[in-house]
Amino acid sequence: MHSDRVKAERRLGWYLAGPAFVVMLAVTLYPILQAFVESLFSLRLTAPDQSEFIWFANYITVLTDVVWWRDLGVTLLITVITVTVELVLGFALALVMHKAIKSLRGLLRTAILVPYGIITVVSAYAWFYAFDINSGYINSWFSWLPFISPDLNWFADTWTALFVIMASEIWKTTPFISLLLLAGLAQVPGELTEAAEVDGATWWERMRRVVIPNMKAAIMVAVLFRALDAFRIFDNVFIMTNGEQGTEVLSLLAYRTSITRLEIGLGSAISVLLFICVLLIAFAAIKLFKVDLSGTTGDK
C-alpha cells in the first residue's frame, strides 16, 4: 500500500498537470478526430462536391500499396539508427558534463547544446549546402578518403543521401539526449559507485550494474521522446532530397498526398496510420523498459 505522503504527492501532481493535460487534449483531439472522419471519405479538394462515404477503403488502398511499406521501412531505418547513435553519443556527452569541474560545467553544457538550439530548417539547409556537389566543401576537404571523390553527388544515391540525412539528425538532436541523460546521472547515488569501485569493479561493470540500472527511467524518456520525434521526420528529408532517390518517409508521403495531390481523404488515412504507428512505438518503449516511476519517490 502507498503511504499518505505518496498519495498526496500524486494528487498534487494531477492538480498541477491536469490543466495542461486538458488543454493539450482539447488542442490535439479535434485534429485527430477530424483526420479520421475525413479518411472515411473519397475527398479531393479539386472535386469537393463529389465526396463519397467509403468506410475504410482509403486504409485498404494505403496498406496494399508498396509505397506505404517502402516509406515505412525508410522511416524505421532512420529512427532505429539515429536513436541508437544518439543514445550512445548522448550518454558519452552526459558523462563528460557530469564529470567536468564546476567552473567549466556551464560553458560546456552551453557549447554542447548549441546544435539543438538551431532551427531545424536552418540546420537542414546548412548540411545540404555542405554536401552539395556544386556548393559544398565536404568533397574537397575529405577527398583524401578512399570513398570520397570531388565529383561525388551525395544526394544522387539512396544510401549516401540517407547518410547525410541521418548525420544531420544525429548532430542536431544528440544534445537533447545528453541533457536528459545528464539529469538521470544526477540521480545515481554516488555512494553506490564508490562502493562498487572499492569492491574492485571495473568502469564497465560500474556502468552496467550500478549507473545504467539507476538511470533507467531517464533512458526510457530519452529513447521515447527521440523515437517519436525521429519517426515523424520531415524537414531534413524535404529540404535535402524531397523524398527522391528512395528517401521518402511517411510524413512526406502524407504531405504529398494531401497538399500536392489534394487527396484529402487518402492523405488523412496516411496521417491516421502514422499516428497509430507513433502510439505503437510509445507502447513498445514503455513495455520494453518496464520502468516503475512510482518507485522513484522512495516510498511504497
N, C-alpha and C positions, 0 to 999 in steps of 0.2 A: 504494500500500500504506500502511496505517496504521502509525504508529510504535509502539514497545513501550509508550510512556507512554500513548498514546491507548487501546491495548488494555487496559492496566492500569486506566485510569480507567473504561472501560466495564465491566470485570469488577467493579470496586468498586461501580459504580452498580447492577449487578444484585444484588450481595450485600446492598446497603443497601435497595433497593426490593423485592427478592424476597419477603421475609416478608410485607410489607404487601400485595403483589400476590396472594399465595396466600390470605391471609385475605379480601381483597375478593372474589376469585374464588369462594371457598367460600361466602361470605355471599350473593352475588348469583346464583350459578349455579343453586342449588336453586330459588329462587322462579321464575326464568325457565323452567326445565325443567318445574316443576310447572304453571305457567300454560299452557305449550304442551301438556302432556298433557291438562289439563282442557279446553282448547279443542277437543279432538278428540271430546268427548262432549256430548250434549244434556243437560247437568246443570243442574238447578234445585234450589235449597235447599228449595222448597216440596214437591218430589217427589223426594227423593234415591233412592228405590227404583226409579224409572223411568229411571235413567240409561242411555243407549244410546251405543255407539261409532258415530260417524257420519263418521269421517275428517275431511275438510276442508269439510264442509257449513256450519259456522259462519263460516268465512272467506268462502265464496261469499255467504252471507247478508249479511255486513257490507259486502263490496265491491260488491255490487249494490244497496245501499241508498243513496238520495240523502242521507240524514242523515250518513253517513260522509264523503262528499265535501264536503258543506256545511261540516261541522265541520273537516275538513282544510283547506279554504280559509280559514276564520276563523283557525285556528291558524297557518297560514303567513303570513297577513297580519299578525297580531300579532308574529310572530317577525321578519319582514323589517323592519317599520317600527321596532320597539323597538330591535333590534340596530343598525340603521343610525344612528338618532338617538343612541343611547348611545355608539356609536363616535366620532361627531363631537364630542359634548359631552365625552366622557371624554378625548379627545385634547386638547381645549382646556383642561380642568382639569389634565391632566398637564403641559402646557406651563406653566401658571401655577405649579403646585407646583414644577416643575423650575427655574424662573427666580426663584422667591421667595428673598429673603435668608435666610441660615441661621437667624437669630433668630426668623423667623416660620414656617419650614417645618413644625415640629412642630405648632404651633397650627392652621395652615392645613390640614394633612392630617387632623388630628383633626376639624375642623369639616366638611370635605368628606365624611368617612366616616361621619358621624352617621346619615344616612338608611339606609345599608347595615346598620347595627347594630340597627335596629329590626326586631322580629319581623314577618314578612310579614302575618300575620293582623291585628296591631295597625295596621300601615300601611294595609291594605285598608279596615278599618273607619273609620280617620281620613279617608281620601279619600271613602268612601261618605257619611259624615255631613256632609262639607264640601260635597258636590254634591247632597245630598238636597233635594228640593223643600220639605220641611217643616222640617227641622232645619239645613239647610245655609246657609252665608253667601256662597257664590260668586255666586249670582244677585243678591243685594243689593249686594255690593261692586263687581261688574262690570256692573251694569245699564246703565251708560253706553255699553257697546259695542253696536253695532247688531244683533249676532246673539244677544245675551243679554237675556232679559226676566225679571222677577221670578217669573213663573209657568212658567219653562222647566223641564221634567222631563227631566233628562239621561238617565235610565235607561229612558225610555219609547220611545226611538228607537235603532235599531241603531248608527248612526254616532256619535251623541253618547255612547252607553254605551261603545262601543269606544274612543272618545277618552279617556274617564276611566280606563278600564282600562289603556290603553297609557301614559297620562301617569303613573299611579301606578307602573307598572313602570319607566318611564324614571327617575323621581325616585329610586326606591329603589336601582336597580342600576347607575346611571351611576358612582357612586363606585367600585364594584368594577372596572369597565372602566378608570377613570382610574388606579387603583392598579397594574393590570397594565401599562398603557401607560407609566406613570412608570418602572417597572422597565426597560422597553425603552428609554426615553430615556436612562437612566443608562448604557446600553451603547453609545451612539453616541459615537465618538471625537470629542472636542472640536476636535482639530486639523483634522479634515475640514471641519467647519462654518466654522472660522476661515479655512481656505484658500479655501473657496468664497466667503466674504464678501469676502476680499481680491481675488479674481478678478472681483468685481463682480456676483456672483449675487444676485438679489433674495431676499426672505424666502421667497416661494412656491417659487422654484427650489431654494433650500436644503432646504426641506421635501420637495419632490418627488424630488430627485435624490440627496440625502445622508441626511437624517434618516429618512424613511419606509423606504427600502430597507434601512437598517441595523437597523431595529426590526421587520422583517417577521415574525420568529418570535414576538415579543410580541403583535403584532396578530393573528396566527393563533390563538394561545392565547386571547386575549380574545374573538375572534369565536366560536371553537369552544365555549368554556365557556358564553358567554351564549346562543348559538343553541340549544344543547342544553337549557339551563335554560328559556329562553323558550318552546321548543316544548312543554315539559311544564307550562306554566302551569295553575294550578288555583285557588289560594287567592283571588286577586283576582276572578276570574270567579264563583266560587261565592258569595262574600260580597256582591258588588255586584249581580249580576243573576241568579245561579243558572242561568245559561245561557239566560235568557229574551230575547226580542227579537232572536233570531238571533245571540246571542253565545256559544253553546255551543262549547267546544273539545274536543279528543279526550280529554284526561284526564278531563274532566267527563262525557263520554259513557261512558267505561269505568266510572266511578264509579256513574253512574245505572243502567247495565245490570247491574252486579254487585251493588251494595248496595241500590239502591231496588227494582229489578225482580227481584232474586235469581236472575238468569240467569247462573250462574257460567261455563258453557261459552261463551256468546256474549260475555260480558264479558272472559273470558280471551283470546279471539280478538282482541278490540279491543286489549287490552293488548299482545299479541304483535306486532300490526301497528304499534302505537305504538312499540314497541322497535325494530322494523325501520326505521321512519322515522328514529329517532334515529341508528341506525347509518349510514344513508344520508347524513344530514346531516354526521356526523363524517367519513365517507369523502370527501364532496364538498368539505368545507372543507380537508382535508389535501391533496387533489389540486389544489384551486384555488390555494392559496398556494405549493405546491411548495417548502417550506422544508426545507433540509438541516440538521437540528440537529446532525449530527456535525461540521459545519464550524465550529461556534461555539467549539470549543476552540482553534482557530487552528493545529492540526496536521493533516496529511494522511497 
